[in-house]
Amino acid sequence: MRQKLILALLGVELVGACASGAAAQPKLGGMVELPARDKLEAVYAVQAGKQTVRVRVSSNGCTKKDDFLARLAESGPPPVILLIRRKPDQCRSFAMGSAWLDFSYAELGVERARSFSLANPLTAWTGPGD
């Protein structure tokens, strides 16, 4: 329900599934059309630094930056960035885990000295450690 609300706020149209029963595909304000396997990933933390933006996401031990796609959902101001997990983490872990991913401002499509928003929901880390 929360994902649908966030997507609706971003001007997302949900394209109906085909007769084969495939999942609906979000279409972001005409800017980005996403494959059905992509989903809106919750993040545990975001740190905007001088050179990079660090994002903490869930991981079973195999999550890497290449598993994510950063797209401009709205041009702003401020611009709204959407992080999409393209490849699920198939590793098996006994405990809840997370990974920090570093994105350059250029990779996110925003200027370093400008404000921006992240469309992904922010959720509390409840796993082991910080």
N, C-alpha and C positions, 0 to 999 in steps of 0.2 A: 504494500500500500504506500509506504514511504517513497519507494522508487518511482511509482507512478506520479506522485505529487511533485517530486523534484523534476521529473521529466516534463510534466505539464507546465511547470513554472518556467522551464527553458524553451517553451514553444515547440515541444516535441510532438510530432504526429506519430501515432502508432499505426503502422501499416498492417492491415489484417492478414492473418495467416492464410496460406493457400489451402486448397481442398485436401491436401495430403496431411494436414494437421501440424505443419511446421510452426515453430514459435513466431510470434509477432516480431517485426523488425522496427526498432526506433529510427526515425528520420529526424535529425536535428536541424530544425529551422532551415532546411534546404542546404545547409553547409556541409553536412557529413551524413552519409548513409552507412550504417553499421551492419556487418554480418550478424546473423541470428545468434551465433555462439558468443558474441560479446555481451558483457553485462556491466552495469554500473557498480563499481567496486567501492566498498566502504573503506575509509582510511582511518588509521589510528592517530596519526600526527602529521603535521606539515611544518617544515622549517624553511623560510625564505632567507637564503644567505646572500653573500656578495656575488658569487659566481653561479650557484646552483640552488635548486629547490629540492629539498629532501622530503620524501613522502614515505610513511611507514604503512605497509600493507600486510595482509595475512599471508603466511607462507607455511608450507609443510616441509620446507627445506630445499626446494628446487626453484623458487621464484627468482626471476632475474628481470632486469629492466627491459630486455627485448620482448618479454611477455606482455608488455603494456604498450598502448598507443595513446599518445597525447593529442587531443584535438581541440580546436577553438570552437566552443559551443555558441558563444555570442561574442561579437566584436566589442561590446561595451559602449561607453565606459562604465565601470572597469570591464576589461575582457573577462570572460568566463571560460575556464579550462575544464575539460572533461578527460579523466583518465579511464581507459577501457582495458580490461584484461582480455588479451587475445588468446592466450594459451593458459589453460588451468594447470595448477601445480599438482601433478599426479603422484608426487612422492608421499610416502606414508610416514607419519610422525606420531609418537606416543603422546606428545604434549602440544598444546596450542603454540604456534610460532608466528613470527613476523619477520619482515625484511625491510631494510631501508633502501630506497631507490633514489638515485640522484639524477635530476634532469637539469640540463642547462636552460637558461631563459630562451635561447634560440629554439631549442627542441619543443618548448611549450608554446612558442609563437608570441611571446610577450617581451616587452622591453624591460631590461633589468631594473631600472629606477622607477618603474611605474607600478601602481597597484593592480592586482588582479584577484579574481575569486576562483575557487575550485568548486565545481558542481558536485563532486562526489560527497556522499554523506560522511560526516566525521563521527566516529564511534569510540567509546572508551576502550582502552586496552585492559583486558581482564586476565591475560595469560601470565605466565611466570616472569619474574624480573620487572624491569621498568618498561 
